[in-house]
């Protein structure tokens, strides 16, 4: 038993090192002077961050765009997924209907997003929301909603049926049972799925690249890619922008660690 524990801890430490080293290297590089990056030395400098926002740079606007897209996508996705997951779990849908809906939701996750780009491009163009934040928010909700619904259904399934039945017997409406009794009990699940959706929306690149013309309308992921140019790759500013993009998400995950762990294990066993 001790050997198993020691082996597991060793593997965990190695995994953490493998994950942490690139992030630490990224942050250190972002504070290194450009000439020292090439010569593999180190000289503390904020010049890489200054270069990101100097002149008519669109980086500030792109960071704001990504924040709006990520937060809006998370709010809309979680609101719809919570209602859909509860409905599929508790409101008496037949197994055939539930199976078909869940099967379609799972199938959507397997479709390569690139194959949907031409059709989605035309649809957004016809509705006049191409190259806009509402268009990107809708697309992010579309791609994240199936997974969020599947996961939240699992958490709702894990709750004892007696909770809902007791609320209905006491005279509460279905809406009151959902908001006051059921939803508070799946907060860890909501946190875990919500953070996943937030990270996916924050990191989304393909739709931001193909559905916008870049510049002030693009998310930050497109801004990072724009630093790779035919003439040169600006490693310093790219590291600085990568740090601004990655570190906040890591901090968020650390802060919400307890909720994530509880959410990942909360739907495992039905009480």
Buried (B, 14 or more C-beta within 10 A) or exposed (E): EEEEEEEEEEEEEEEEEEEEEEBEEBBBBBBBBBEBBEEEEEEEBEBBBEBBEEEEEBBEBBBBBBBBBBBBBBBBBBEBBBEBBBBBBBEEBEEEEBEEBBEEBEEBEEEEEEEBBEEBBEBBEEEEBBBBBBBBBBBBBBBBBBBBBBBBBBBBBBBEEEBBEEBBEEEBEBEBBBEEBBBEBBBBBBBBBBBBBBBBBBBBBBBBBBBBEBBEBBBBBBBBBBBEEEEEEBBBBBBBBBBBBBBEBEEBEEEBEEBBEBBBEBBEEEE
